[in-house]
Amino acid sequence: MAFITEKVTEEEIEKYDLDERWNNYCNDAMILLPDDSFEHYWTIDREKKIWICRITNSRCVEGEVFLFSYLDKIIEIRIESTEDSEINREKSIDKTVYNLIYISQTDLEGLTEKEIKMLFKEALIAHKSSFKSHHFNKIIVKCNW
């Protein structure tokens, strides 16, 4: 099974405390969760028991904060796009280069730091591709890690 992006169920929101985690990072946001106008989405590979969930928007903290979960253990990963990012509207291509800012721990249930980064990159590409604008036929995600 591959990574897919989908809406998080209410049961899973409660299980992983996603509303509280979002409120923790976005305490200056216009809404506090739960809120009927907000929906959580994650990119998940159920077979491997891995998911990522973008937990902030860029106004809340520096970069983008993702929760990365493996076998129900959750760590925080922060990334930021670099000035190398470009949008080529003529060819309908969005190319974004990301740098790793922070990873809360580098050993997760037997995964090495290298494996965490590799799995996160795979999930990030699927995540970013699923939210691509209708203006782009192709999205390129390059990770500098």
GIZIFEN-V526863 format. One record per helix or strand. SS is the DSSP state (@ for helix, = for strand). FROM is the first residue (numbers start at 1). TO is the last residue. If there is no record, write none. Layout:
BEGIN
ss:SS from:FROM to:TO
ss:SS from:FROM to:TO
END
This chain:
BEGIN
ss:= from:4 to:7
ss:@ from:10 to:15
ss:@ from:18 to:25
ss:= from:41 to:45
ss:= from:50 to:54
ss:= from:64 to:70
ss:= from:73 to:81
ss:= from:86 to:88
ss:= from:93 to:103
ss:= from:108 to:108
ss:= from:111 to:111
ss:@ from:113 to:130
ss:= from:138 to:144
END
